[in-house]
Amino acid sequence: MVLSDIKKNLGELVLYSDKNVKNAQYRLTACVLRKNKKNDFVYSVELQDIQNNNSILICDLSRIKAGDENQ
């Protein structure tokens, strides 16, 4: 997902993927601008688990895509 898609997908279901998980559904709850160890600005997103509302996942923008996209 690109930064321009965050605003329209905030509060919506998105699909998260990494090397162990493929297309798991989460709710997009926040986008945070941070500085990394190299002092560069990077964006991270906060995802809420839809089965357990008390659980969140912080990841890079590149790991998510809009929930209505083809799997």
Contacts in CASP RR format, 6 or more apart in sequence:
PFRMAT RR
TARGET T0000
AUTHOR 0000-0000-0000
METHOD contacts of the structure
MODEL  1
MVLSDIKKNLGELVLYSDKNVKNAQYRLTACVLRKNKKNDFVYSVELQDI
QNNNSILICDLSRIKAGDENQ
1 9 0 8 1.000
1 14 0 8 1.000
1 45 0 8 1.000
1 61 0 8 1.000
1 62 0 8 1.000
1 64 0 8 1.000
1 65 0 8 1.000
1 66 0 8 1.000
2 61 0 8 1.000
3 31 0 8 1.000
3 43 0 8 1.000
3 61 0 8 1.000
5 66 0 8 1.000
6 28 0 8 1.000
6 31 0 8 1.000
6 45 0 8 1.000
6 61 0 8 1.000
9 28 0 8 1.000
9 66 0 8 1.000
9 67 0 8 1.000
10 28 0 8 1.000
10 29 0 8 1.000
10 30 0 8 1.000
10 31 0 8 1.000
11 27 0 8 1.000
11 28 0 8 1.000
11 29 0 8 1.000
12 27 0 8 1.000
12 28 0 8 1.000
12 66 0 8 1.000
12 67 0 8 1.000
13 25 0 8 1.000
13 26 0 8 1.000
13 27 0 8 1.000
13 28 0 8 1.000
13 50 0 8 1.000
13 67 0 8 1.000
14 25 0 8 1.000
14 26 0 8 1.000
14 27 0 8 1.000
14 28 0 8 1.000
14 47 0 8 1.000
14 64 0 8 1.000
14 65 0 8 1.000
14 66 0 8 1.000
14 67 0 8 1.000
15 23 0 8 1.000
15 24 0 8 1.000
15 25 0 8 1.000
15 26 0 8 1.000
15 64 0 8 1.000
15 65 0 8 1.000
15 66 0 8 1.000
15 67 0 8 1.000
15 69 0 8 1.000
15 71 0 8 1.000
16 23 0 8 1.000
16 24 0 8 1.000
16 25 0 8 1.000
16 26 0 8 1.000
16 47 0 8 1.000
16 57 0 8 1.000
16 59 0 8 1.000
16 63 0 8 1.000
16 64 0 8 1.000
17 23 0 8 1.000
17 24 0 8 1.000
17 63 0 8 1.000
17 64 0 8 1.000
17 65 0 8 1.000
18 59 0 8 1.000
18 63 0 8 1.000
23 71 0 8 1.000
25 50 0 8 1.000
25 67 0 8 1.000
26 47 0 8 1.000
26 48 0 8 1.000
26 49 0 8 1.000
26 50 0 8 1.000
26 57 0 8 1.000
26 64 0 8 1.000
27 47 0 8 1.000
27 48 0 8 1.000
27 50 0 8 1.000
28 45 0 8 1.000
28 46 0 8 1.000
28 47 0 8 1.000
28 64 0 8 1.000
29 46 0 8 1.000
29 47 0 8 1.000
29 48 0 8 1.000
29 56 0 8 1.000
30 45 0 8 1.000
30 46 0 8 1.000
31 43 0 8 1.000
31 44 0 8 1.000
31 45 0 8 1.000
31 46 0 8 1.000
31 61 0 8 1.000
32 43 0 8 1.000
32 44 0 8 1.000
32 45 0 8 1.000
32 46 0 8 1.000
32 58 0 8 1.000
33 41 0 8 1.000
33 42 0 8 1.000
33 43 0 8 1.000
34 41 0 8 1.000
34 42 0 8 1.000
34 43 0 8 1.000
34 44 0 8 1.000
35 41 0 8 1.000
35 42 0 8 1.000
36 42 0 8 1.000
42 60 0 8 1.000
43 60 0 8 1.000
43 61 0 8 1.000
44 58 0 8 1.000
44 59 0 8 1.000
44 60 0 8 1.000
44 61 0 8 1.000
45 58 0 8 1.000
45 59 0 8 1.000
45 60 0 8 1.000
45 61 0 8 1.000
45 64 0 8 1.000
46 56 0 8 1.000
46 57 0 8 1.000
46 58 0 8 1.000
47 56 0 8 1.000
47 57 0 8 1.000
47 58 0 8 1.000
47 59 0 8 1.000
47 64 0 8 1.000
48 55 0 8 1.000
48 56 0 8 1.000
49 55 0 8 1.000
49 56 0 8 1.000
49 57 0 8 1.000
END
